[in-house]
Amino acid sequence: MSRSEAASAILSLYQRHAAAFAQQRSQTLFEKSWLEKFAACLPENGRILDIGCGNGQPIAAWFIAQGFHLTGVDGAPAMLERARQTFPSARWVHQDMRQLALAQTFDGLIAWDSFFHLTQNDQRSMFARFARHSHPGSVLMFTSGPEDGIAIGQFEGEPLYHASLAPEEYRQQLAAIGFRVLEMRAEDPDCGGHTVWLAQRTAGADN
């Protein structure tokens, strides 16, 4: 399978293997320190958009437990159905993040281990969508690779596509939509080696 084919197959891969993902996804909440940093920037009971939310475990579950109003978006219906069954009070939307269009803004946007499955060009296009779903003061957190490039992993014996822009380009893309980087850590050893970006939209930024 070529890289472009692997990139195109991401949603069907998660759709077909939703049960395996639910079994294998770590529930230890190793992401908690970053989730806490993100949550600390939000108003009490604020609105969060979880982009590529999967089955809602464990990240959406943590936010729901903290009293936030969560909207989860995912392009794999089988993943969303699990989220709906477990958390019926939250809002779950079937939508490919590349066509994200909810006609509202959120206090926080998170794309944890989801955004990096997009091609580099699709990632570039996402920043305009982040802008349209945010307002001054909104916080954005996402994971990426540590440097420019493409990596092909494996899930259930099938190719699993990942891509990343260079850190300098992420900073440029964020600045272009009015976001200031609050913290970035490459390959954080305290978070399973994840490269994490936390940014906030400045008061003067407009959609």
C-alpha positions, 0 to 999 in steps of 0.5 A: 500500500502506498503512502497516499493509499494509507492516508486515505484508508485511516477512517475505514481502518478505525471503522473496521477495527473499532472493537480492537481499538477499544481493547487496546487503547490505554486507559491509564490517562498518561495524558492527564497532566496535559489535559489539566493544563488545557482545562486550566485555561477554560472557563468553568463548565466551558464548551470543548470540541474533541476533534477525532474523539474516537470512542470517547475513552479516556480523554472525552470521559475525563473532560465530561467528568470535570463538568465540561460540555463536550462535543465529540467529532469523528469520521468513523461511525463505529467509534462514535456509536461506542461513545454515544452508548457510554456517554449519552449526555454528550454531543457526538457528531459524525463528520470528517474533520477535514470538512469540520463545519459546526457553525459555532465556536468553542472554549477549547479545541483538542485533537489528540492523536487524530490530527496527525493522521492527516496528510501535511496539506490537509493539516495545513487546511485544518488551521482555518477550521480551527479558527472558525470554531474558536473565539478570542481566548479559546485554547487549542491542543493537538499532538504532532510528530517532532519534525517534518515527515511521514511515518507509517505504523501498524494497527491490526496488521494494516498500515497506519499513516502519520504525518507532521509539519516542521515545528517552525511551520506549526508556529507559523500556522498558529500565528496566522490564525491568531494563536499564541503558543503557550507550551510545546514539548517534543517527545514528552517522556512524561506523556508516552513520547507525545509531541504536544502543542498548547496554544491560545487565541489572542484577544484581538484575533478575528475569524 
